[in-house]
Amino acid sequence: MVAKAKNKDVSSPTEAAPAPAKRLPIKTIRVESVSASIWSREHQTKDGTLTFYSVTFERSYKDRDGAYRYTKSFDVDDLGRLVTAAQEASEYLHNLTNPDSMLPGREGGHAA
């Protein structure tokens, strides 16, 4: 038995849909090879817009060919840098969400 192909009317759009803009962190904190990226996400509610924040961590390293690579795994030697990056991210978010309580000499406020 031979299957017959059905012709379907598939219209092609005249313009390609624009690619969504790549989301970037509002702040990246680096402590040597460890980085903490702070992200914001807005959520609409019936009462207005809420902003949620999250932090991701990664470590950079060079592979055998000398190219930089990134991982979400940390060696025991990285843990102190990870703690420092986490503390700095926590302070930044505290200042961002509580601008009246900013400590003198600390970076904070809203990202540009």
C-alpha positions in Angstrom: 0.0 0.0 0.0 1.3 3.4 -1.0 0.6 6.3 1.3 -0.5 9.5 -0.3 0.9 12.8 0.9 -1.7 15.3 1.8 -1.2 18.9 0.7 -1.6 21.3 3.5 -1.9 25.0 3.1 1.0 26.3 5.2 1.3 30.0 5.1 4.7 31.4 5.8 5.0 34.7 7.6 6.4 37.5 5.6 8.5 38.7 8.6 10.3 36.5 11.0 9.4 37.0 14.6 12.1 38.9 16.4 14.2 36.8 18.7 13.5 37.6 22.4 16.1 39.8 24.0 18.6 37.8 26.0 18.0 38.3 29.7 21.0 39.7 31.6 21.7 39.9 35.3 21.2 43.2 37.0 24.5 42.8 38.8 27.4 40.3 38.7 29.8 40.1 41.6 33.2 38.5 41.0 35.5 37.1 43.6 38.5 35.8 41.7 37.2 32.8 39.7 33.7 32.7 41.4 30.8 34.9 40.3 27.4 35.6 41.7 24.8 36.9 39.1 21.8 38.6 40.5 18.6 38.4 38.4 15.3 40.2 38.7 11.9 38.9 37.5 8.7 40.9 37.5 5.3 39.4 38.1 2.0 41.1 37.5 -0.6 40.8 40.2 -4.0 42.4 40.6 -2.4 44.8 43.1 0.5 45.8 40.8 3.9 44.5 39.8 6.1 42.5 42.2 9.8 42.1 41.6 11.5 38.8 42.7 15.3 38.4 42.9 17.4 35.3 42.6 21.2 34.6 42.6 23.1 32.1 40.5 26.7 31.1 41.1 29.4 29.9 38.8 33.1 29.3 38.6 35.4 30.0 35.7 38.4 27.9 34.7 40.7 27.3 31.8 40.5 24.0 29.9 43.6 22.2 28.5 43.5 24.4 25.4 43.5 27.6 27.4 39.8 28.4 26.7 37.7 29.7 29.5 34.9 27.4 30.6 32.2 27.8 33.3 30.8 25.4 35.8 28.3 25.4 38.7 30.5 23.0 40.7 33.0 24.3 43.2 36.2 22.8 44.6 37.0 23.0 48.3 39.4 25.8 47.6 36.5 27.8 46.0 34.2 27.7 49.0 35.6 30.8 50.7 35.2 32.8 47.5 31.7 31.4 47.1 30.8 32.5 50.7 32.2 36.0 50.0 30.3 36.3 46.7 27.1 35.1 48.5 27.6 37.7 51.3 28.2 40.5 48.8 25.1 39.5 46.8 23.0 39.4 50.0 24.2 42.9 50.9 23.5 44.2 47.4 20.0 42.8 47.5 19.4 44.1 51.0 20.4 47.6 49.9 18.4 47.3 46.7 15.2 46.3 48.5 15.7 48.5 51.5 17.3 51.7 50.1 16.7 53.7 53.3 18.9 51.3 55.3 22.0 51.6 53.0 25.2 51.6 54.9 27.6 54.5 54.1 30.2 53.5 51.5 28.2 50.5 50.3 27.1 50.1 46.8 23.3 49.8 46.4 20.3 51.4 45.0 18.6 50.5 41.8 20.4 49.2 38.8 20.6 51.4 35.8 
